[in-house]
Structure formats: structure tokens, C-alpha cells
Amino acid sequence: MTETMSLPAGLTMAGGVLALGGAPLDRPLAALRTLEPQASAFWAYDLDQIEARAARFRRAFAPLRARPAYALKANALPAVLERVCAAGLAAEAGSLGELLVAKRTGFGAADRNLNGNGRTVAEAAFAAREGVHSVNADHAAELDLLEREARAAGATVRVALRVNPGIETPGHRYVATGDDAAKFGIAPAEALDAWAARARWPHLRVDGVHLHVGSQLLDGAPLERAAETARALVAESAARGAPLSLVNLGGGFGVDYSDAGAEFPLERHAAHLVERFGDLAVEWLFEPGRWIVAPAGVLVAEVLWVKERPGPDGATRRFVVLAAGMNDLIRPALYHARHRVVPVRPRAGAATPAVVVGPVCESADIFEREAMLPPIERGDLVAILDAGAYGAVMASNYNGRPRLAELTVTGGRWTRARAGEPADAAAGRASEDRLEG
Ligand SMILES: Cc1ncc(COP(=O)(O)O)c(C=O)c1O
């Protein structure tokens, strides 16, 4: 960490120690080891920061009378969801599992919506029986399945059709979801035909359009283009006798993973939308995930080893091997994402280059190729910043590695909100069940 590095809100350097939510990050590991003796890394989330960000998001879009539904896929820890719920956000689920977690955490039927491009009978049945605000249908044939389940439950299910608007977004192609190459949604013309034919599905209220064009967007232009597409579709569908009353613009609001102050301009963008689209007589829905939780979480890991080796240019390269790996935080390996790595208790001395890696047997298991770190030793702790979104939820048991504990902090006090797995967790899931037929 450099003298001038700015930290995400909620993180501070106090008395030479990195703190989250006012609580020093060098303390919880010893306490965690009383419950999990093998623990050498953990996730930590600042619940007050999460609630504050959720409330700020809701306030920003209040002039549009919008409903923000937090995307559980970013971080579905129940303790996190409770705070998001307390801030007045609804829940956006992408699977039956996420619907069940949302329900269990206290999101009522009117505060759940369902996404996904592989709709299952079980998801459709849940939506019909238990109730949701709306389902985003990825294609028209899905409507027959939803209709069948809604009829069986004697319910009406509201549906928005996910449209692929052919909008390119910057960033890694794996987080682009609204361009022609993306697997999501149907062509605008097909959606218009389905809205016009909606009487075919008497147990569905097919009156919405859903557009989610990508993630980690740092300016509002692609989202405004999506809103323009929505406006054109609302007008065209009304002209065909099928007025729409729900526009869901999805998520995508990006955060500043670097030190460049480049976070998505939330309030400015919201004001822009109000100015340009406030006249549309529709209900607006947004599905923020990353923006709510990413900066409020860190992955803390012990330094297992420090080794040096000459690089191709002859200069010595310093490798810092952490107790956390790509199986814990896969974003750098999967998306070439960069996260800042900061010593929890920085030692005195000049910062020099370091390659920060994990212990997994893969060359992709690298957190940061060009970190600038002060002297660091075996047993020190480092924090990988902005790890609150798409972190623990994407963790795996690869290399026979157990998933890490998830801790929360509020009012300066730590809680283990999810236990880490025991070392034999990956092997422990094997079974030998004879299958007949
Ligand atoms: C349909 C949908 N909505 C919302 C989100 C949340 O996106 P983000 O975390 O970028 O806000 C995603 C994530 O990719 C998504 O697929």
C-alpha cells in the first residue's frame, strides 16, 4: 500500500493496522482459530457499510419511484441479505436456491423477482405457488411452462421478457450480457410478437421488458441506451395494442477496483434517467448486485511463504504466496480482474514489486502480478480489497480446499456468519449410492 492510496469507505488505517468498520483486521483470525484451528484466511464484510450503500442506491432512484432488487448472486450471505432488506431493497434471485434463501431471509412475495435463462419446472412452480413480483423470461417458450404452473396454482404470474438489445459494453466479455454474442434474451421483434399475443397465456401478466446489458459498468451510457430501447419497445408494443407497464433495467453498476476514483456515477446517472425517461408511465426496476456489496468486503489471508527468483530480465522477482487461492476468489483468474492487495499491518520500508499468488496448482492462481508491497514476511496478513461481490459465492473446493469462513462486523464487533468448511470437506461429499433402472 502506498502512502497516498485511497481506501474504500469503511476501511481505515488506524494505529498502523487496517480496520474494517472500525474493527482491526488483525484480530479476528485468532478468535476464529478457537472455532476453526486450521483457519488461515477468511472473508469479512462490513454490514453497516452494506446497509448504507443499499439505502443510498434506493435514495438515488427514488425520484423514478424505482424498486431496486438486490442481485443475490453477488453475495447471498443471510446476514448481508438482512441488511439489504432492512434498507428497503427487494431481492433478485437467479435460481430456486436463491429464491429459497430470499424467502428464508424475510423477503416477501412482492419483494422477490426471478431471473435466469434456464428456467426449471421447480422455479416456475415456486414462482406460481409462493409468489414473486415478476419473472424475467429469457425466451417465449418459457411462457408455456410458466402458464402451466400458474394455472395449476390458481395464480397469476407477472412476466417481463428479457430482450437482447445488441448493446456492446466495455470490460471483460464474460460480463457483457446484452450484445449479439451473449446467450441472454430474445430479439426485440420476437418480444413484440409475444406481448401482442399475450392473451394466449391467461394466467400470466406479460407486461414487462427486462434488459440487463452487462456488469462492472463505469459510466451510464450503456444503461441509457438500454433505457432508450425500452422506451421504443414500450411505444411499439402500445401501438400494437399491448401496453407495457414494467421496465426492468437490470444491474451493472460498477465499483472502483483500482485507486482511480472511477466508481459508477450513481446519483448523476439516476438524475439523468429521471430527466430523460421520467415521463414514461411504467414501474421501474433495477437489479444492483456488485455496487451494493463489493467495496464492503475483503478477503484476508495469511502469507504462507515469500520466495524470490530471478525473472527473464535478470531482476529478482518476489512471490508472496497466500493461504487463499483462486478457488476462494476466482475473479482474477476468470475475468483478469484486479484487486488491490494491502498488508493488514504494513511493515516499515519501501514498497517494491511483488507477485501475489495463491497455493492452487494452476498458473492462473495469481491475485496481482504488479503489487507494490512493503517488506512482508511469512505469517503476516494481507487484505484483498473490494471482495464483497462475486467472491465467496463463486468459491469452490478445487484442489481439495475447504471454503473459508465468512465474518461480519457491525458496531466494531465480529461475528462468524458462516463457518468455514473442515479440511476434508471436498472428499467428504463423495458417496456410493446404487441407482436402479
Ligand atoms: C440478470 C441480472 N441482473 C442483475 C445482475 C447484477 O449485476 P451487477 O452485480 O453488475 O449489478 C446480474 C449479474 O450479472 C444479472 O445477470
Ligand as a Chemical Component Dictionary entry (heavy atoms), coordinates in Angstrom:
data_LIG
# 
_chem_comp.id                   LIG 
_chem_comp.type                 NON-POLYMER 
_chem_comp.pdbx_formal_charge   0 
_chem_comp.three_letter_code    LIG 
# 
loop_
_chem_comp_atom.comp_id 
_chem_comp_atom.atom_id 
_chem_comp_atom.alt_atom_id 
_chem_comp_atom.type_symbol 
_chem_comp_atom.charge 
_chem_comp_atom.model_Cartn_x 
_chem_comp_atom.model_Cartn_y 
_chem_comp_atom.model_Cartn_z 
_chem_comp_atom.pdbx_ordinal 
LIG C1 C1 C 0 -30.000 -10.505 -14.750 1  
LIG C2 C2 C 0 -29.015 -9.885  -13.824 2  
LIG N1 N1 N 0 -29.409 -8.865  -13.045 3  
LIG C3 C3 C 0 -28.554 -8.274  -12.193 4  
LIG C4 C4 C 0 -27.241 -8.675  -12.091 5  
LIG C5 C5 C 0 -26.333 -7.969  -11.134 6  
LIG O1 O1 O 0 -25.355 -7.298  -11.833 7  
LIG P1 P1 P 0 -24.326 -6.353  -11.082 8  
LIG O2 O2 O 0 -23.720 -7.134  -10.000 9  
LIG O3 O3 O 0 -23.362 -5.988  -12.151 10 
LIG O4 O4 O 0 -25.103 -5.170  -10.580 11 
LIG C6 C6 C 0 -26.786 -9.718  -12.896 12 
LIG C7 C7 C 0 -25.375 -10.129 -12.845 13 
LIG O5 O5 O 0 -24.745 -10.418 -13.793 14 
LIG C8 C8 C 0 -27.696 -10.351 -13.781 15 
LIG O6 O6 O 0 -27.314 -11.366 -14.548 16 
# 
loop_
_chem_comp_bond.comp_id 
_chem_comp_bond.atom_id_1 
_chem_comp_bond.atom_id_2 
_chem_comp_bond.value_order 
_chem_comp_bond.pdbx_ordinal 
LIG C1 C2 SING 1  
LIG C2 N1 SING 2  
LIG C2 C8 DOUB 3  
LIG N1 C3 DOUB 4  
LIG C3 C4 SING 5  
LIG C4 C5 SING 6  
LIG C4 C6 DOUB 7  
LIG C5 O1 SING 8  
LIG O1 P1 SING 9  
LIG P1 O2 DOUB 10 
LIG P1 O3 SING 11 
LIG P1 O4 SING 12 
LIG C6 C7 SING 13 
LIG C6 C8 SING 14 
LIG C7 O5 DOUB 15 
LIG C8 O6 SING 16 
# 
